[in-house]
Amino acid sequence: MLAVAAGFEGAFWLIGGVDLIAGADGNAQRRYLTDAYRYDPRSGWKRIADLPYSVVAGPSPAPIDKKCIYLLAATTALKLQPRPTSIQVSGTTALRYKVSANKWGEAGSIAAPRASPSVGVLEQRLGATWR
């Protein structure tokens, strides 16, 4: 849950998120994910390079250009409750996945962490809104 999705090269991409697992006391705990996958309707699921760190609840669908998928200011820490009442936004680094190289890298930074970001492309320009 809370993964980032993207559509690129005719495929569906699923990136990061969290998983709920049973803790030692039997209560649900969050496990932060760094794995990412590409789904092509012709060939099925394929795991791609892991993220350098977990990414949770980033703008989704993720913006793309002709060569890359971008994760912008995603949250990297949430309260460790099964149903958190608030989100601690900590992401200020944008990540870029270069598809041809199967590699993640930094793509810049955002001045301050943002909650509830949304992104889109209009006339070949990337725009973002958040609160």
trRosetta pair geometry for C-beta under 8 A, 3 or more apart (Angstrom, degrees):
i j d omega theta_ij theta_ji phi_ij phi_ji
1 17 5.8 162 78 -177 27 119
1 18 5.9 -34 67 66 79 81
1 19 7.6 134 19 -96 77 34
1 20 7.5 21 17 -22 122 97
2 16 8.0 -61 112 120 79 90
2 17 4.8 144 79 -142 66 79
2 18 5.3 21 50 18 122 95
2 56 4.9 17 134 -164 126 85
2 57 4.5 -41 -163 -59 104 80
2 78 7.8 -44 -167 -39 175 152
3 14 5.4 23 144 -173 148 83
3 15 6.0 146 -176 67 94 43
3 16 5.5 158 -133 81 73 59
3 17 3.2 -46 -69 -53 75 126
3 33 7.5 -27 -94 69 97 136
3 60 7.6 95 110 -98 55 152
4 14 7.8 148 78 -159 48 40
4 15 4.5 -31 67 68 95 104
4 16 5.9 34 15 47 95 106
4 17 7.4 -160 -1 -56 57 83
4 55 6.4 -31 -5 121 125 119
4 57 7.9 122 -64 -155 82 2
4 58 4.4 -11 -82 60 128 107
4 59 7.3 41 -130 73 111 41
4 60 4.7 -158 -142 -85 61 107
4 61 7.8 102 178 -146 76 36
4 62 5.2 61 163 -53 118 111
4 71 5.8 134 64 -116 175 103
4 74 6.6 -75 -52 -101 134 134
5 12 6.9 -28 -162 -171 102 88
5 13 6.6 139 -164 79 50 64
5 14 6.0 -14 -104 -101 73 61
5 15 7.4 178 -82 19 24 84
5 60 4.9 78 33 -166 77 113
5 61 5.2 -63 94 -108 86 75
5 62 7.0 -170 87 -3 35 86
6 12 7.7 148 79 -163 49 44
6 13 4.1 -13 59 58 95 118
6 15 6.9 30 -1 -8 107 122
6 60 7.8 -104 -59 -139 60 76
6 61 5.4 118 -109 -171 44 93
6 62 4.1 -42 -80 48 108 103
6 64 6.1 115 -168 -58 119 114
6 69 4.8 36 -172 -139 175 127
7 11 7.5 170 -152 82 53 41
7 12 6.2 -24 -101 -104 70 57
7 13 7.3 -163 -75 15 21 88
7 61 6.1 -18 2 -155 86 150
7 64 7.6 -108 76 -9 56 145
8 11 6.2 -26 73 59 63 86
8 13 6.0 8 27 -17 107 128
8 64 5.0 177 -93 -120 110 155
8 69 5.7 -98 -37 -73 156 107
8 99 6.8 -152 138 -78 137 143
9 99 6.9 139 -16 -170 140 161
10 40 7.0 50 109 -133 92 87
10 41 7.9 -86 155 19 95 99
11 38 5.1 19 152 -175 143 95
11 39 6.0 161 -170 76 88 45
11 40 4.6 -47 -105 -83 108 73
11 41 8.0 -158 -111 -6 62 68
12 38 7.5 145 79 -162 46 49
12 39 4.4 -15 63 59 96 106
13 36 7.0 8 -178 178 94 102
13 37 7.1 170 -153 90 53 49
13 38 5.4 -19 -102 -104 77 68
13 39 7.5 -165 -75 19 30 73
13 48 7.8 -15 -139 8 103 144
13 62 7.5 -59 85 38 122 124
13 69 6.2 -79 88 -104 166 164
14 17 7.8 -28 170 -13 91 131
14 36 6.8 177 92 -155 53 59
14 37 4.9 -3 57 58 96 95
14 39 7.1 42 -6 -13 105 108
15 36 4.3 8 -117 -121 72 107
15 37 7.8 -158 -72 29 48 55
15 51 7.0 99 -174 -58 96 121
15 55 6.5 -8 137 73 99 127
15 58 8.0 -32 93 43 115 129
15 62 7.0 14 32 -28 141 146
15 69 7.6 176 -47 130 151 140
15 71 6.8 -131 122 -78 147 126
15 97 7.7 -133 -108 -34 142 150
16 33 5.3 152 -160 90 46 92
16 34 6.6 -1 -108 -115 79 28
16 35 7.6 153 -87 60 35 42
16 36 6.6 -5 -31 -79 60 89
16 51 5.6 18 -74 -16 103 153
16 54 5.9 125 -149 -165 107 60
16 55 3.7 -96 -89 64 172 83
16 56 6.3 -127 145 -68 119 46
16 58 7.5 66 63 4 140 115
16 71 7.7 71 3 -122 139 152
16 74 7.2 72 82 167 163 159
17 33 5.1 4 66 44 65 128
17 55 7.8 -5 -35 88 37 66
17 56 6.1 93 -131 -115 28 70
18 30 4.7 -24 -171 -159 131 105
18 31 6.6 143 -164 68 72 45
18 32 5.6 -37 -105 -102 84 50
18 33 6.2 -168 -95 -1 26 94
18 54 7.7 60 -81 -177 73 132
18 56 5.7 28 -35 -115 100 121
18 78 7.1 -63 -52 30 154 137
19 30 7.3 128 67 -159 43 55
19 31 4.6 -24 63 61 95 102
19 33 6.0 89 -17 -54 97 114
20 28 4.6 -12 -170 -163 112 115
20 29 7.2 140 -154 66 61 31
20 30 6.5 -40 -98 -97 59 52
20 31 7.6 172 -95 14 11 84
20 82 6.6 52 -128 -131 125 90
21 28 7.2 130 65 -151 28 62
21 29 5.8 -35 68 65 79 84
21 30 7.9 100 22 -146 81 8
21 31 5.0 43 -3 -23 122 122
22 26 5.9 -23 -166 -141 105 38
22 27 7.5 131 -152 69 60 21
22 28 6.8 -52 -98 -96 45 48
22 29 7.5 50 161 18 11 89
23 26 6.8 -40 68 31 72 16
23 27 5.1 -13 39 66 118 71
23 28 7.0 74 -9 147 95 5
23 29 4.0 91 -64 -23 106 122
27 82 7.2 -120 171 -39 92 121
28 82 4.2 71 80 -97 122 119
29 80 6.6 2 -150 -178 82 103
29 82 7.8 -74 -78 -72 23 78
30 78 6.6 10 55 71 179 114
30 80 5.8 -135 29 -135 108 69
30 82 7.7 173 -49 -101 85 43
32 54 3.5 -1 157 -128 112 172
32 56 6.6 -78 -134 -51 96 121
32 76 7.8 58 -157 -170 146 62
33 54 5.8 108 62 -128 32 101
34 50 4.7 44 130 -175 102 103
34 51 4.4 -132 -159 55 76 91
34 52 7.6 -133 -151 67 121 12
34 53 6.6 -99 -106 -179 114 13
34 54 5.2 -88 -68 -80 76 62
34 55 7.8 92 -116 6 56 76
35 47 6.5 -50 -167 -144 107 109
35 50 5.7 -46 -97 -111 49 85
35 51 7.6 -91 -32 7 10 88
36 47 7.3 111 79 -161 50 64
36 48 5.0 -47 97 63 100 99
36 49 7.0 1 52 75 118 49
36 50 6.8 156 11 -118 89 33
36 51 6.2 103 -32 -39 117 88
36 97 7.5 -133 134 -104 167 152
37 45 5.5 -12 -176 -162 126 99
37 46 6.7 150 -158 76 74 39
37 47 5.6 -47 -100 -103 78 50
37 48 6.5 165 -108 8 22 85
38 45 7.3 143 78 -153 46 50
38 46 5.0 -19 62 62 95 93
38 48 5.5 74 -18 -39 104 117
39 44 6.9 -54 -144 177 72 33
39 45 5.2 -24 -98 -93 80 67
39 46 7.8 169 -85 19 34 68
40 43 4.6 23 79 42 118 91
40 44 6.9 -8 62 34 73 22
40 46 7.3 12 7 3 102 112
43 46 7.0 10 115 -38 114 116
48 97 7.4 56 135 -166 142 135
48 102 5.8 -145 -161 -145 89 92
49 97 7.4 174 59 -139 110 102
49 102 4.9 136 -28 159 111 80
49 103 5.8 63 -3 -97 172 33
49 104 5.8 -158 108 -12 123 91
50 104 7.8 -81 101 5 41 134
51 54 6.7 111 85 -100 134 23
51 55 5.6 -132 -154 -5 165 108
51 95 7.0 16 -143 -177 98 170
51 104 5.7 103 -128 -73 49 173
52 95 7.3 -170 24 -118 106 130
52 104 5.6 -147 -23 102 91 129
53 76 6.2 14 129 -140 120 129
54 76 6.0 126 84 -148 80 77
55 58 5.6 -11 167 -27 109 125
55 71 5.5 -18 -161 178 158 154
55 74 4.2 39 -163 107 95 156
55 75 7.8 110 -168 64 53 46
55 76 6.6 -42 -105 -93 45 78
55 91 7.5 62 -132 -97 81 147
55 95 7.0 -97 -79 19 145 143
56 74 6.3 138 52 165 37 104
56 75 4.8 -59 82 85 90 90
56 76 6.5 138 23 -106 94 25
56 77 7.9 159 38 -19 132 12
56 78 6.1 -92 116 -27 156 114
57 74 6.5 143 74 -159 52 81
57 75 4.7 4 62 31 107 119
57 78 7.6 93 2 -68 132 123
57 87 6.9 -90 83 -139 163 145
58 62 6.8 29 112 -92 121 96
58 71 4.9 -11 176 -162 172 90
58 72 6.4 135 -170 57 110 53
58 73 6.9 143 -133 81 89 50
58 74 3.1 -47 -74 -95 106 101
58 75 7.1 -160 -65 14 60 64
58 91 7.3 -48 -95 75 95 168
58 117 7.4 -26 -167 62 56 117
59 62 6.6 113 92 -104 81 52
59 63 7.4 14 102 -18 127 88
59 71 7.9 163 46 -153 79 51
59 72 5.4 -2 22 58 123 104
59 73 7.5 54 -15 60 103 88
59 74 7.7 -115 9 -81 62 76
59 117 4.5 -71 -64 105 107 99
59 118 5.8 145 -134 -121 109 23
59 119 4.4 77 151 1 154 104
59 128 7.2 -96 -71 -130 162 102
62 69 5.3 58 109 -177 133 95
62 70 5.9 -179 173 71 101 53
62 71 5.8 -45 -126 -85 129 59
62 72 7.6 155 -142 4 81 84
62 119 7.6 22 -151 61 34 136
63 69 7.8 148 88 -158 44 52
63 70 4.9 -18 73 55 90 114
63 72 6.9 35 20 -20 113 123
63 119 4.8 -81 -45 132 112 137
63 120 7.5 -162 -92 -98 103 10
63 121 6.3 125 -139 -49 102 102
63 126 5.5 58 -162 -129 157 117
64 68 6.7 -178 -151 93 64 48
64 69 5.3 -27 -102 -103 89 61
64 70 6.9 -175 -87 10 35 83
65 68 5.6 19 45 48 94 84
65 70 7.7 54 -8 -23 90 113
67 98 6.3 -5 147 -142 100 76
67 99 6.3 -151 -180 29 53 98
67 100 6.6 -43 -157 -2 96 109
68 96 4.9 -8 -176 -171 140 98
68 97 6.0 150 -159 72 77 50
68 98 5.4 -37 -98 -95 97 53
68 99 6.6 -161 -98 -12 38 84
68 107 7.7 144 151 -95 150 140
69 96 7.4 147 75 -159 45 51
69 97 4.4 -8 56 53 96 110
69 99 7.0 88 -10 -59 94 96
70 94 6.1 -4 -171 180 102 110
70 95 7.1 157 -156 83 52 52
70 96 5.5 -19 -102 -102 74 70
70 97 7.7 -152 -70 19 29 74
70 107 5.9 -94 -128 71 100 167
71 74 5.2 -26 168 -24 108 126
71 94 6.6 168 84 -159 55 59
71 95 4.3 5 51 53 106 100
71 96 7.9 -149 23 -66 72 29
71 97 7.7 63 -14 -19 98 99
72 94 5.0 -7 -112 -115 61 101
72 110 6.9 85 -175 -48 87 133
72 117 6.3 -119 104 127 108 154
72 119 6.0 104 34 -56 146 145
72 128 6.5 -123 140 -105 159 144
73 89 7.7 18 165 -177 99 113
73 91 4.7 138 -169 107 45 103
73 92 6.3 10 -116 -112 85 30
73 93 7.8 141 -90 51 47 29
73 94 6.7 -23 -34 -77 60 75
73 110 4.7 -18 -73 20 117 153
73 113 6.6 150 -163 -140 106 53
73 114 5.3 30 151 38 153 99
73 117 5.6 100 77 -23 121 157
73 130 7.6 -55 91 -57 150 166
74 91 4.6 125 71 -62 43 176
74 95 7.7 -32 14 14 120 111
75 78 6.4 65 140 -62 130 86
75 87 6.0 -62 -119 177 159 117
75 88 7.3 123 -157 84 113 53
75 89 5.2 -86 -101 -121 96 60
75 90 6.3 81 -151 30 61 73
75 91 5.5 -120 -84 -5 22 113
75 113 7.9 74 -101 -162 70 117
76 90 5.0 -83 49 78 91 111
76 91 5.2 121 -16 -68 94 92
77 88 5.2 -38 100 87 97 115
77 90 4.9 36 26 7 104 142
78 84 5.3 -134 171 -21 104 160
78 87 5.9 -44 -120 -132 88 74
78 88 6.4 167 -118 35 31 85
79 84 4.1 137 57 -124 104 117
79 85 7.4 -15 49 34 153 65
79 86 6.7 72 -14 66 132 70
79 87 7.7 -124 1 -109 89 33
79 88 6.5 114 -45 -10 73 107
81 84 4.8 131 58 -83 102 62
81 85 7.4 3 68 -7 150 75
84 87 6.5 102 113 -79 136 58
87 115 6.2 135 78 -126 121 109
89 113 4.0 156 123 157 100 120
89 114 6.3 -122 167 74 155 20
89 115 5.0 -129 -45 -74 144 74
90 113 5.7 -44 -112 -102 12 147
91 110 7.8 48 125 40 75 121
91 113 6.0 108 56 -123 45 94
92 109 5.2 29 141 -166 90 96
92 110 5.0 -135 -156 60 66 79
92 111 7.4 -107 -151 84 116 13
92 112 6.7 -59 -107 -150 117 12
92 113 5.6 -83 -63 -68 86 66
93 106 5.8 -65 -172 -131 113 101
93 108 7.8 164 -154 96 56 36
93 109 5.4 -38 -102 -105 54 81
93 110 7.8 -129 -54 14 14 80
94 106 7.1 94 76 -168 60 63
94 107 4.3 -73 110 74 102 96
94 108 4.9 6 44 66 120 79
94 109 6.6 -159 6 -90 83 25
94 110 6.6 99 -42 -31 97 93
95 104 5.6 -7 -176 -167 117 105
95 105 7.2 150 -156 80 71 27
95 106 6.5 -60 -107 -108 56 40
95 107 6.1 89 178 7 9 102
96 104 7.1 149 79 -154 44 55
96 105 5.6 -25 62 67 92 78
96 106 7.2 31 15 126 91 14
96 107 3.6 106 -34 -63 108 123
97 103 7.3 166 -151 85 57 34
97 104 5.3 -28 -96 -95 73 72
98 101 4.3 21 102 36 116 109
98 102 7.7 -55 88 1 73 16
98 103 5.3 -6 51 61 102 85
98 105 7.1 13 -10 16 108 109
99 102 7.3 18 -172 -71 32 50
106 109 7.8 -8 -175 -56 115 78
110 113 7.5 101 92 -93 115 28
110 114 6.6 -70 140 -6 147 111
114 117 5.1 78 105 -64 122 105
114 130 3.8 53 169 129 131 154
114 131 7.3 128 -169 60 89 32
115 130 6.5 147 68 -178 40 105
115 131 5.8 -42 74 75 92 81
116 130 5.8 151 83 -144 65 77
116 131 5.5 12 58 29 117 98
117 128 5.9 -12 -166 -170 107 109
117 129 7.1 156 -152 83 58 42
117 130 4.0 -31 -96 -82 69 121
118 128 6.9 158 82 -153 47 59
118 129 5.2 -10 57 59 96 90
118 130 7.0 167 16 -73 64 67
119 126 6.6 -9 -170 -170 109 93
119 127 6.9 161 -153 86 60 49
119 128 4.8 -21 -100 -99 82 81
119 129 8.0 180 -80 21 40 62
120 126 7.7 161 88 -150 32 53
120 127 5.7 -18 65 61 78 94
121 124 6.8 7 180 -116 107 20
121 125 6.8 156 -154 72 66 34
121 126 5.7 -33 -98 -94 78 57
121 127 7.4 157 -98 16 27 78
122 125 6.0 -31 70 59 67 87
122 127 6.2 -2 19 2 105 126
